[in-house]
Amino acid sequence: MASLDALLESPRATIVPGVYDALSARVAARAGARCLYMTGFGVAGASFGVPDIGLVSSSEMIERVGVIAAASGSIPLIADGDNGYGGPLNAAKLTRAYERAGAACIQIEDQVFPKRCGHMEDKEVIPTEEATQKIRAAADARASRAFKIMARTDARATHDLDEALRRGEAFAKAGADILFIEAPRSETELLRVAERFKGLPLVANLVEDGKTPRLSPRELEALGFRIILYPISALLAVTKRLEDVYDLLLREDRKRLDKSRATFTHYNEIMNLPELLAVTDRLSNSNSET
């Protein structure tokens, strides 16, 4: 499996699906994903049943990183670190924790606390210098340069694209490896981002019902974007499916439910049950031979 370094150096863009728990990470890996993104929006909803407005603690997020990274295997995991959960020292501490937990990259943004999802209204950002200090602290805190710092700005929504571009430049100078200009609102704005930061790995964040036009991965690649992020596509699809499944169960309509589900055996295959049972059998046989 390619490292995150190799993916970022490739001339081809990488489609990065969002995952929010160990099951979604395993399924995405089996589908052939080359990189995964732990979405804070998804973790907040799927693991804690709350919206993405800063209600999940840093320790809870660190624990989720470890679980999801383990389920991801050798596939690099980009993990949402929100706004670093405090000042520069907090961002540095979080970076070290994410790296130890098995992530390949941490994303840190410039919103105030409590934060909001990037495509919600009424966001606020901290001053540029304060945000830049967090990125510098994160870059200095990592144990290895193989661990990447993704710097995100939400200033397009709170100020304008020019301010977002200025912040992107400051973050790159502070040590960010990947730039994430959140929510450009047109193809023209996407092109301006790509031209301003030519040569730097850039994120295009495609959120259903969001503010950024949903160009194809190849179109975004041609503009200059290297990470094509679909952070909540799976989450929204699964949410609708759960609503349908529980409705069918409660209406005693199992026949319709059984037409589109994984089999019991297939689910256990995703969980690596055959391999784990084989290990148990080998250990048991080894003990009986001694």
N, C-alpha and C positions, 0 to 999 in steps of 0.2 A: 504494500500500500504506500502511495506517495506521501511524503512529508508535506507539511504546510508550506515549507520553504519551496519545495519543488512545484507545488500547485501555483504559488504566487509568481514564480519565475517562468511559468509556462505562458506561451503566447495565446493560449486558449482560456476562455473564461470557465470558471467552475460553478456549476449549479449547487447551491448549498441549502438543503432543506432544514427547516426548523424541527427540533425535537424537544420534548418536554418531560420525558421520563425514560426509564430503562427500556420499556417495551417499544416505544416509538423509535428509540435509538437502534435497537436490534432490527426492527423491521426496515428502517431506512438503510442500514448497513447491508442487509440481505438484498435490498433492491438495487444495490450498486453505487450508493452515494460515496463520493471520494472525500467529502468533508461534511461535518455536521455543525449545526448551530443550536446551542442551548438557549432557547428563548425565555427571557424573564417573564414576558407576557404569558407564555404557556405554562411555565412553572407555577406562577402565581395562581392561575386558574385551575390547572389540573391537579396540583399537589396540595393547594391550600384553599381553593374555592373563593379566591378574592380577586378583584381587578388589579391591573398593573399600575398601581398608584403608590408604590413604596411601602406596602404593608408586610412584605416578606423581609426577614432580617438577613444580614450578611452571613451569619453562621448557618442559617437554613439554606441559603444559596450555595455556600461552600459544600455542604453535605450533598446537595443535588448534583453539583459538578462531579464529585467523586463517584456517585452512583451511575450517572449517565456516561462519564468517561470510561468506566469499567465495562459498561454494556456496549460501548462503541468499538471496543477492541483496538485495532491498530489505526483506525480512521481518526484523523485529527479533529478535535472538537474546539470550536470557537464558543466561548462562554460569555454570556451577558453579565457584566459586572455593574450594571446600572450607572450610578454617578459616583461609584467608589465608596459609598456609605460613609461619607464624611470628607475631611480635608485630605491634603497630600499624604500624610502619614497613614490614614485609613486606606487610601488607594494603594499605597505601597504594601500594606499588610494584606489586603485582599489579593493583590497580584501574586504575592508569594504563596498564599493559600491555594489559589486556583492552579498555580503551576505544580505545587505538591500534589494536588488532588487529581492531576492527570490531564488537564486541559492543555491545548496547544496555543491558545490565544485568549486574552481577556479583552472585552469591549468596555470602554469607559466613556461616559457621555458628560456633557456640560450643563445638565439641568440642575435646578435647585432641588432640595429635599423638602417634602416628598415629590418624587418625579411623576411623570405621566408617560403612557405609551406614546411613541413618536408620532403617531397619526391621530392623537386626540387633540382637542382644542385647549386653549388657555394654559399653554406651557410657559415656563420661565427658565431662563438660563442664568448662570452665575457669570461674573466678570471674566473676560478673556484671560487675564493674568492668573486668576485663581484656577481656572480650568487647565491652563497650560502647566501650572505647578503640579497638578494631579497627574498629568500625562508624563511629565519628567520624572516624578517620583516613582510611577509605575515602571517606566523604562529602566530606571536605575536599580529597582528592587529585584528584578528577575534574576534567577540564577544562571540562565543561559539565553543567548540571543536567539536560539531556536524557538523560544517562547515569544510570541508576538503580542504587540500592543496595538489594538484597534481603537482609534480615537474617533468618537462620534460627536458632531455638533448638531443641535436642534435650533440654531440661530436663524435658519431660513424662515421658520414659523414666527419667531419672536421679533426678528428685525427684518432682514431681507437676505437675498442670496449673496450680495457683496460681503456682508458681515460674516456669513457662513464660510465664504471662501477665505476671508482674512483669518478666521479661527483655524481653518484647516491648515493654512500655511504655518501658523504658530505651533500647532500640534505636531506637524511634521518636523519642524526644527527642534522640538522638545524630545523627539525620539520615537514618535509613532511610526509603526511599520505599515499600517493600513489606515486609510482615511475613509470615513463614513459621513458623508454630507447628507443628513436625513431630510427626506421629503422634498426633493426638487419637484416642481409642479408642471413641468412641460418637457418635451424633448429638447427644446432650446436650452433650458436650464441644465439638463443632464449633459448636454454637449459642452456648456461652459465649465461645468465641474471637471469633465474629462480633459478639456484643453488646458485648464489651469494647473492640473496636477499630472500632466503627462509623464509617464515613467514610474509613478507611484501606484501601488495596488489600491484600487478603489472599489467600494461596495455600492451596488444598486439594490435597494431594499424594496421589494415588491409585495405590498400588503393589500390583500383583498379589501375593496371599498376604501382604499387609502388615497393619498394625495398625489402619488407619483404615477405617471402613465405606465401601463404594463406593456412595455416593449418586450420583444422576444429576447431570449438569451443571446442569440446571434447578433441581433441589432445592438444590444448593449455592449457586446464584445467588440463590435466594430467601432463603437464610440470610444472605447478604451477602458471599460469596466472589467475587473477580473473576478469579482465575487458577486454572483447573482443570487441574492438571498430571498428565499421564500419562507419567512419566519413562522407564519401561523397557518399556512395552507392546510397542513395535516390536522392541526388542532381544530380548525373550523369544520372540516369535513367529518372528523370523528365526533364532534359535538352534535352535529345534525344526525349522524348515524345513531348515537346513543339515545337521542330523543325518539327516533323512530323505533328502535329496539324496545325500549321500555314501554312505549305506547302499545306496540304489538303484544308484548307479554301481558300487560294488564288488560288488554282486550281479548286475551286467550286466542291469539291468531298466530300460533307457532308455525303454521305451514308457510306463511309469507316470510317469517323470520329465517327459517331454515334454508331459503333459497340463496341467501347471500351472506354466508358466514364462513369463517375458517373452521376446519374440522378440529376435533379434539386432538387428533394425532399431529396435525400441522402446527397447532399452537405449541405443543410440546417439543416439536422440532425447532421452532424459533427459540425456545428456552434452552436448547442444547440438552434436552433430557436424554436422548440416546447416548451421546458422548459421556455424560456424567454417569449413567448407569454402567457403561462399559468400564469406566474407571473403577467403579465399585466392584464390578465382577473381577477385574484383574487383581484388585487388592484382596478380595475374598479368596481367590484361587491361590494367590501367593501365600496367604496365611495358612491355607490347608496343606500346602506342600512342605511347610517348615516343621 
